[in-house]
Amino acid sequence: MSAVNTEPDAPGPGVARPPARRDAEATKAAILRAARHLLARHAHADLTLKAVAERAGVSAPLVVKYFGNKDALFARVMSFEEDAHALLDAPPAELGRHMVRHVLVSQRERGADPVLRIAFAPLHGEHGDVLRANFRAQVTERLAARLTGPDTAVRAELAIAALLGLGVMSGIARGAALRAMPVEDVVDRYGPTVQAHLDGPAPRPPSVPAGE
């Protein structure tokens, strides 16, 4: 008795297989990555859906289908929520080194760190205002809420300022010496600088009156 073939028949010669169904979520993720990549390098006003589509490897109408229009797409992109979660995902005592490593690895492996989008926020206009408000609420204020002791807001802002300076020098100014260093070497040198801002200044010893 011959075996029963339970496998589907293969297409005959010259018959094309039907195209694989597009993974909608993967496509949306690719579009968002492309938009973040471009927004990290260009002003919002200079960006087009066509440029985003070309970067993502899809058609412009597909971008419209998933996100509606340019403003809707970039409203989604201008959120720092997911980026802040990854940036701050370390215990407080290790956060400085983690943040430095995160920025450098993001730049070297993905071409940009999404947090650096704030450096391209327009000085005037609604989009710049939204980007700055999101950055304050989702990055610096979230970081400050993790700190203890006095001046948490100032310490958080100083730490982020130091981190952005590193990111600008490495990713935008493209400092040759810095980019040639292994990531962990930069982490060893710069991580303590960021951590010092997070920890705040050490308490000053009590002053001793003159003559004692």
Rosetta silent file (secondary structure, phi, psi, omega in degrees, C-alpha in Angstrom):
SEQUENCE: MSAVNTEPDAPGPGVARPPARRDAEATKAAILRAARHLLARHAHADLTLKAVAERAGVSAPLVVKYFGNKDALFARVMSFEEDAHALLDAPPAELGRHMVRHVLVSQRERGADPVLRIAFAPLHGEHGDVLRANFRAQVTERLAARLTGPDTAVRAELAIAALLGLGVMSGIARGAALRAMPVEDVVDRYGPTVQAHLDGPAPRPPSVPAGE
SCORE:     score description
SCORE:     0.000 S_00000001
   1 L     0.000  128.929 -176.269    0.000    0.000    0.000 S_00000001
   2 L   -77.481  149.483  179.514    1.477    3.314   -1.016 S_00000001
   3 L   -70.122  146.932  178.646    1.990    6.066    1.542 S_00000001
   4 L   -86.413  128.523  179.785   -0.438    8.944    1.542 S_00000001
   5 L   -83.527  112.376 -179.826    1.164   12.286    0.698 S_00000001
   6 L   -97.919    0.317  179.966   -0.019   14.814    3.272 S_00000001
   7 L   -83.342  145.192  177.142    2.234   17.645    2.078 S_00000001
   8 L   -65.249  146.079 -179.848    0.716   20.418   -0.081 S_00000001
   9 L   -63.275  136.003  176.518    1.487   20.164   -3.744 S_00000001
  10 L   -76.122  150.558  177.152    4.419   22.284   -4.809 S_00000001
  11 L   -59.933  143.430  178.935    3.811   24.786   -7.600 S_00000001
  12 L   -72.115  172.037  179.827    4.501   23.397  -11.009 S_00000001
  13 L   -56.140  135.072  176.632    7.285   24.668  -13.228 S_00000001
  14 L    80.994   -1.300  179.757    6.855   28.294  -14.133 S_00000001
  15 L   -99.906  120.111 -177.311    4.193   28.880  -11.471 S_00000001
  16 L   -76.089  142.133  174.072    5.159   31.594   -8.987 S_00000001
  17 L   -70.988  150.080  175.977    4.513   31.052   -5.311 S_00000001
  18 L   -65.312  143.181 -179.175    2.117   33.557   -3.734 S_00000001
  19 L   -62.209  144.922  178.566    3.971   36.420   -2.007 S_00000001
  20 L   -65.198  143.285 -179.770    4.451   36.046    1.727 S_00000001
  21 L   -67.041  130.571 -178.767    2.005   38.099    3.776 S_00000001
  22 L   -65.860  133.537  176.523    3.614   41.307    4.972 S_00000001
  23 L   -80.036  105.564 -173.659    4.178   41.420    8.690 S_00000001
  24 H   -61.062  -42.660 -177.612    2.380   44.647    9.594 S_00000001
  25 H   -66.226  -39.221  178.103    4.037   45.067   12.991 S_00000001
  26 H   -66.022  -36.690  178.654    7.516   44.545   11.570 S_00000001
  27 H   -67.022  -43.634  177.398    6.773   47.070    8.851 S_00000001
  28 H   -59.871  -42.531 -179.900    5.532   49.640   11.359 S_00000001
  29 H   -63.213  -39.474  179.143    8.675   49.100   13.443 S_00000001
  30 H   -65.237  -39.002  178.791   10.873   49.600   10.372 S_00000001
  31 H   -65.732  -43.741  179.030    9.075   52.841    9.535 S_00000001
  32 H   -64.133  -40.876  177.561    9.485   54.149   13.080 S_00000001
  33 H   -61.334  -42.456 -179.729   13.179   53.234   13.097 S_00000001
  34 H   -64.057  -43.196 -179.459   13.636   55.058    9.799 S_00000001
  35 H   -65.224  -41.075  177.479   11.812   58.135   11.038 S_00000001
  36 H   -63.492  -42.435  179.571   13.871   58.206   14.262 S_00000001
  37 H   -58.019  -46.476 -177.661   17.069   57.792   12.267 S_00000001
  38 H   -71.378  -38.600 -179.135   16.214   60.741   10.030 S_00000001
  39 H   -68.705  -24.709  176.941   14.924   62.935   12.845 S_00000001
  40 L   -74.198   -9.941 -175.506   18.204   62.381   14.716 S_00000001
  41 L  -123.413  -15.642 -174.655   20.024   63.960   11.751 S_00000001
  42 L  -137.115  155.209  174.776   17.683   66.493   10.198 S_00000001
  43 L   -67.615  149.048 -177.975   15.247   69.185   11.245 S_00000001
  44 H   -55.929  -40.802 -176.336   11.606   68.124   11.271 S_00000001
  45 H   -64.323  -23.024 -177.591   10.704   70.636    8.571 S_00000001
  46 H   -88.504   -6.356 -175.300   13.216   69.077    6.161 S_00000001
  47 L   -90.012  148.852  177.829   11.859   65.539    6.444 S_00000001
  48 L  -130.624  156.938  175.861    9.394   63.930    4.033 S_00000001
  49 H   -63.974  -31.690  178.199    7.361   60.746    4.080 S_00000001
  50 H   -62.132  -42.883  179.542    9.165   59.752    0.886 S_00000001
  51 H   -65.028  -40.618  177.655   12.529   59.916    2.671 S_00000001
  52 H   -62.708  -44.884 -178.677   11.167   57.855    5.564 S_00000001
  53 H   -62.291  -43.202  179.778    9.726   55.290    3.156 S_00000001
  54 H   -63.555  -40.722  179.094   12.986   54.970    1.235 S_00000001
  55 H   -64.995  -37.700 -178.268   14.925   54.521    4.470 S_00000001
  56 H   -82.164  -12.137 -178.740   12.468   51.854    5.673 S_00000001
  57 L    76.735   30.175  179.274   12.402   50.063    2.322 S_00000001
  58 L  -129.954  179.701  178.151    8.663   50.524    1.821 S_00000001
  59 L   -90.268  153.074  177.950    6.400   52.706   -0.289 S_00000001
  60 H   -60.233  -40.264  177.183    5.225   56.149    0.810 S_00000001
  61 H   -60.012  -29.424  178.656    1.540   55.099    0.548 S_00000001
  62 H   -69.816  -36.016  175.476    2.267   52.307    3.034 S_00000001
  63 H   -61.780  -43.582  178.659    3.599   54.860    5.521 S_00000001
  64 H   -63.022  -40.409 -179.341    0.376   56.826    5.076 S_00000001
  65 H   -58.957  -42.780 -174.741   -1.682   53.657    5.535 S_00000001
  66 H   -85.767  -30.443 -172.112   -0.099   52.868    8.913 S_00000001
  67 H  -123.510   -5.661  173.488    0.452   56.365   10.339 S_00000001
  68 L    90.315  -66.702  179.620   -1.903   58.677    8.468 S_00000001
  69 L  -157.384  179.422 -176.710    0.337   61.630    7.684 S_00000001
  70 H   -61.116  -44.346 -177.643    3.684   63.178    8.498 S_00000001
  71 H   -63.342  -41.263  179.766    2.479   64.947   11.649 S_00000001
  72 H   -65.595  -41.259  179.155    0.917   61.774   13.054 S_00000001
  73 H   -62.213  -47.420 -174.668    4.053   59.759   12.332 S_00000001
  74 H   -78.572  -19.041  169.963    6.387   62.257   13.946 S_00000001
  75 H   -63.694  -38.434  176.868    4.119   62.743   16.950 S_00000001
  76 H   -68.713  -41.579 -177.045    4.767   59.059   17.589 S_00000001
  77 H   -69.697  -30.600 -175.359    8.452   59.441   16.888 S_00000001
  78 L   -78.566    3.120  172.106    8.833   62.464   19.159 S_00000001
  79 L   -82.102  137.429  178.525    8.024   60.388   22.220 S_00000001
  80 L  -103.071    8.493 -171.155   11.089   59.447   24.285 S_00000001
  81 H   -56.994  -54.957 -178.076    9.256   56.880   26.429 S_00000001
  82 H   -66.268  -39.508 -178.907   10.820   53.706   25.000 S_00000001
  83 H   -63.866  -41.303 -179.761   14.229   55.350   24.577 S_00000001
  84 H   -65.965  -37.086  179.129   14.284   56.535   28.187 S_00000001
  85 H   -59.694  -45.263  179.483   13.390   53.070   29.437 S_00000001
  86 H   -69.252  -39.516 -177.749   16.440   51.583   27.706 S_00000001
  87 H   -64.791  -35.407 -173.596   18.707   54.479   28.687 S_00000001
  88 L  -103.348   15.373 -174.423   17.835   54.250   32.396 S_00000001
  89 L   -85.090   68.897  177.696   17.653   50.468   32.689 S_00000001
  90 L  -160.896  156.176  175.606   20.335   49.958   35.343 S_00000001
  91 L   -62.467  152.518 -176.414   20.693   50.184   39.146 S_00000001
  92 H   -52.845  -39.753 -177.080   21.481   53.704   40.413 S_00000001
  93 H   -70.354  -18.222 -178.435   25.092   52.861   41.299 S_00000001
  94 H  -111.116    4.639 -169.872   25.774   51.589   37.752 S_00000001
  95 H   -67.279  -38.886 -179.515   23.657   54.086   35.851 S_00000001
  96 H   -58.544  -49.102  179.586   26.449   56.412   34.719 S_00000001
  97 H   -65.123  -41.066 -179.925   28.391   53.651   33.012 S_00000001
  98 H   -61.843  -43.740 -178.215   25.227   52.131   31.573 S_00000001
  99 H   -64.458  -42.038  177.662   24.090   55.435   30.063 S_00000001
 100 H   -63.232  -46.219  179.519   27.465   56.068   28.431 S_00000001
 101 H   -61.426  -42.110 -178.308   27.580   52.546   27.042 S_00000001
 102 H   -60.236  -45.928 -179.377   24.013   52.808   25.762 S_00000001
 103 H   -63.567  -46.600 -176.922   24.699   56.000   23.800 S_00000001
 104 H   -66.782  -44.049  179.839   27.926   54.714   22.255 S_00000001
 105 H   -65.524  -39.434  177.986   26.567   51.293   21.321 S_00000001
 106 H   -60.245  -43.359 -179.697   23.442   52.875   19.836 S_00000001
 107 H   -67.360  -42.666 -174.010   25.577   55.136   17.669 S_00000001
 108 H   -78.226  -31.077 -177.622   27.986   52.457   16.551 S_00000001
 109 H   -96.067  -31.111 -176.018   25.461   49.697   15.922 S_00000001
 110 H  -117.626   -1.000  175.520   22.377   51.652   14.819 S_00000001
 111 L    91.140  -16.345  179.133   23.889   54.883   13.522 S_00000001
 112 L  -168.543  153.885  171.490   22.375   57.189   16.165 S_00000001
 113 L   -99.474  126.269 -174.869   21.117   57.300   19.694 S_00000001
 114 H   -58.662  -26.635 -179.546   17.434   58.299   19.733 S_00000001
 115 H   -63.781  -27.696 -178.986   17.893   60.520   22.791 S_00000001
 116 H   -68.862   -6.026  175.292   20.063   62.847   20.677 S_00000001
 117 H   -55.596  -28.526 -177.906   16.927   63.871   18.775 S_00000001
 118 H   -63.565  -26.315  179.639   16.584   66.625   21.340 S_00000001
 119 H   -67.510  -18.192 -178.805   19.687   68.285   19.875 S_00000001
 120 H  -105.416   10.616  179.052   17.719   68.868   16.657 S_00000001
 121 L   -65.042  127.600  177.903   14.597   70.317   18.270 S_00000001
 122 L   -62.377  145.795 -176.875   13.705   73.546   16.462 S_00000001
 123 L   -68.766  -29.283 -177.391   14.039   76.624   18.636 S_00000001
 124 L  -129.065  152.470  175.679   10.607   77.893   17.659 S_00000001
 125 L   107.902  161.983 -174.075    7.351   76.232   16.723 S_00000001
 126 H   -63.020  -40.567 -175.728    5.002   73.587   18.027 S_00000001
 127 H   -65.628  -39.663  176.507    7.133   70.575   17.119 S_00000001
 128 H   -64.401  -39.832  178.771   10.129   71.885   19.030 S_00000001
 129 H   -62.815  -42.613  179.689    7.943   72.631   22.026 S_00000001
 130 H   -64.551  -44.239 -178.176    6.487   69.108   21.974 S_00000001
 131 H   -62.530  -43.339 -179.837    9.902   67.491   21.646 S_00000001
 132 H   -67.776  -40.795  179.186   11.322   69.490   24.559 S_00000001
 133 H   -63.950  -42.056  177.878    8.291   68.853   26.764 S_00000001
 134 H   -63.468  -41.604 -178.727    8.485   65.122   26.053 S_00000001
 135 H   -63.484  -44.778  179.797   12.205   65.097   26.751 S_00000001
 136 H   -62.030  -47.610 -175.077   11.801   66.857   30.090 S_00000001
 137 H   -71.746  -40.430 -169.906    8.947   64.633   31.238 S_00000001
 138 H   -94.566  -18.817 -178.746   10.147   61.306   29.887 S_00000001
 139 H  -114.581  -68.510 -171.918   13.928   61.590   30.304 S_00000001
 140 H   -69.660  -42.856 -179.850   15.197   64.208   32.772 S_00000001
 141 H   -70.393  -33.992  176.184   12.241   64.186   35.170 S_00000001
 142 H   -65.878  -40.566  176.985   12.073   60.401   35.056 S_00000001
 143 H   -65.073  -45.024 -179.828   15.781   60.248   35.865 S_00000001
 144 H   -58.814  -35.736 -178.886   15.401   62.793   38.685 S_00000001
 145 H   -67.153  -19.892  179.088   12.621   60.694   40.211 S_00000001
 146 H   -85.864  -14.260 -176.658   15.074   57.803   40.557 S_00000001
 147 L   -89.934  157.453  176.792   17.588   59.862   42.518 S_00000001
 148 L  -121.684  162.572  178.520   17.575   60.496   46.238 S_00000001
 149 L    93.496 -166.842 -175.757   18.862   63.375   48.316 S_00000001
 150 L   -81.122  159.918  170.587   18.966   67.095   47.511 S_00000001
 151 L    55.370   40.741 -177.263   18.896   68.812   44.104 S_00000001
 152 H   -63.322  -35.848 -178.738   17.704   65.762   42.182 S_00000001
 153 H   -66.290  -44.354  179.423   16.462   67.861   39.252 S_00000001
 154 H   -64.597  -44.496 -179.454   19.790   69.671   38.856 S_00000001
 155 H   -61.585  -41.240  178.938   21.777   66.443   39.175 S_00000001
 156 H   -64.372  -44.112 -178.640   19.629   64.735   36.547 S_00000001
 157 H   -67.257  -38.237  177.364   19.975   67.630   34.121 S_00000001
 158 H   -65.573  -40.040  178.655   23.751   67.833   34.598 S_00000001
 159 H   -64.475  -43.685  178.536   24.095   64.084   34.003 S_00000001
 160 H   -66.059  -38.328  178.096   22.005   64.271   30.838 S_00000001
 161 H   -60.551  -43.646  178.011   23.966   67.329   29.685 S_00000001
 162 H   -62.678  -40.322 -179.485   27.225   65.415   30.075 S_00000001
 163 H   -66.601  -43.168  179.100   25.753   62.468   28.190 S_00000001
 164 H   -64.131  -37.659  176.923   24.483   64.641   25.332 S_00000001
 165 H   -59.952  -43.354  176.713   27.913   66.251   25.046 S_00000001
 166 H   -61.894  -45.029 -179.028   29.478   62.841   24.622 S_00000001
 167 H   -62.897  -39.852  178.802   26.858   61.873   22.064 S_00000001
 168 H   -65.715  -45.366 -178.765   27.360   65.049   20.047 S_00000001
 169 H   -64.401  -39.931 -177.810   31.135   64.681   19.985 S_00000001
 170 H   -78.691  -47.346 -170.805   30.966   61.023   19.021 S_00000001
 171 H   -94.663  -29.069 -176.042   27.975   60.913   16.711 S_00000001
 172 H  -104.384  -53.716  175.553   27.606   64.385   15.233 S_00000001
 173 L   -71.579  -22.020  178.211   31.059   66.020   15.400 S_00000001
 174 L    55.235   53.870  177.355   32.482   62.526   14.827 S_00000001
 175 L   -59.256  120.526 -171.509   35.602   63.038   16.895 S_00000001
 176 H   -63.803  -44.231 -178.281   38.129   60.681   15.360 S_00000001
 177 H   -65.149  -42.533 -179.744   40.069   59.854   18.526 S_00000001
 178 H   -65.002  -43.582 -177.839   36.892   59.196   20.519 S_00000001
 179 H   -69.589  -21.531  179.563   35.340   57.025   17.811 S_00000001
 180 H   -81.681  -17.208 -178.365   38.539   54.980   17.546 S_00000001
 181 L   -76.077  142.149  171.546   38.450   54.024   21.244 S_00000001
 182 L   -58.781  146.152 -176.523   36.807   50.760   22.302 S_00000001
 183 H   -54.315  -46.636 -175.829   33.426   51.360   23.900 S_00000001
 184 H   -66.221  -27.150  175.521   34.465   49.976   27.288 S_00000001
 185 H   -67.786  -41.202  177.020   37.498   52.263   27.384 S_00000001
 186 H   -66.109  -40.637  178.278   35.230   55.273   26.936 S_00000001
 187 H   -58.605  -43.508 -179.681   32.852   53.852   29.547 S_00000001
 188 H   -62.795  -35.898 -176.946   35.744   53.547   32.016 S_00000001
 189 H   -84.420  -40.419 -170.088   36.788   57.159   31.449 S_00000001
 190 H   -99.757  -24.906  179.435   33.455   58.918   31.034 S_00000001
 191 H   -55.497  -44.711  178.907   31.074   56.788   33.076 S_00000001
 192 H   -61.923  -29.913  177.792   32.415   58.164   36.384 S_00000001
 193 H   -64.801  -46.846  178.470   31.826   61.729   35.118 S_00000001
 194 H   -65.824  -41.228 -178.824   28.147   61.041   34.483 S_00000001
 195 H   -64.246  -34.962  179.666   27.866   59.086   37.734 S_00000001
 196 H   -62.313  -37.512  176.160   29.376   61.974   39.704 S_00000001
 197 H   -68.660  -39.393  179.633   26.531   64.221   38.541 S_00000001
 198 H   -64.535  -40.600 -177.287   23.977   61.560   39.430 S_00000001
 199 H   -76.468  -29.196 -177.386   25.436   61.093   42.912 S_00000001
 200 L    84.694  166.740 -178.604   25.872   64.807   43.595 S_00000001
 201 L   -67.022  146.981  176.123   28.713   66.484   45.469 S_00000001
 202 L   -66.670  148.030  178.426   30.026   64.844   48.603 S_00000001
 203 L   -58.691  137.107  178.192   28.982   66.561   51.841 S_00000001
 204 L   -76.695  140.489  176.581   31.387   69.256   52.862 S_00000001
 205 L   -66.581  148.782  179.503   33.149   68.776   56.196 S_00000001
 206 L   -60.527  138.649 -179.666   32.073   71.227   58.861 S_00000001
 207 L   -70.908  144.713 -179.779   34.160   74.364   58.895 S_00000001
 208 L  -101.279  123.371 -179.910   36.517   74.845   61.817 S_00000001
 209 L   -57.747  145.148  179.575   36.420   78.314   63.373 S_00000001
 210 L   -59.419  139.395  177.213   39.685   80.225   63.119 S_00000001
 211 L    92.035   -3.594  178.367   41.958   79.828   66.105 S_00000001
 212 L   -99.037    0.000    0.000   40.795   76.350   67.097 S_00000001
